[in-house]
Amino acid sequence: MAKGAPVQVTPASPPSKTRGAPRPTLDYKKLALIHIVKKELSLSDKDYRCLLRRAAAVETAKDLDEAGFRTLMRFFVRSDYYRANSFGMTLKQKMFIKSLVSQLGWEPEHLTNFIHKYYQRPDLDHLNRKEASKLIESLKAIRGHGAAA
């Protein structure tokens, strides 16, 4: 090839969406979490696949991207599929209660005594959804009262 001669460049074909295209994947910890939740919920494979399609529009957890993972987890937390106990308290409520208790600096025994005194239940795991909501409001009021002092 002579110096300065134009070089013929053929444009590359656009990447295929079905093969060869890199797709974002989840790390193994997130995939493991999904499968742990599946096992905890005792979901059959058929129900699990249906849930993946309904919540994130994928056939398998390996096809989830980060946004799909968050959508699926949000679905688990908000739906009837994932309750923190058999009385109806949601996982989201339980996590929020634990966060408020941590903010207040309470020991687990303090929370248990509070629940026993005001809700006549042996502990957090025996509250129903309505009682958990009331407890959340109580803890938020206590937190607010402490901040005002």
Sequence and secondary structure as in RCSB ss.txt:
>XXXX:A:sequence
MAKGAPVQVTPASPPSKTRGAPRPTLDYKKLALIHIVKKELSLSDKDYRCLLRRAAAVETAKDLDEAGFRTLMRF
FVRSDYYRANSFGMTLKQKMFIKSLVSQLGWEPEHLTNFIHKYYQRPDLDHLNRKEASKLIESLKAIRGHGAAA
>XXXX:A:secstr
  TT            SSSS       HHHHHHHHHHHHHTT  HHHHHHHHHHHHS SSGGG  HHHHHHHHHH
HHHSTT BSSTTB BHHHHHHHHHHHHHHT  HHHHHHHHHHHH  SSGGG BHHHHHHHHHHHHHHHHHHHH 
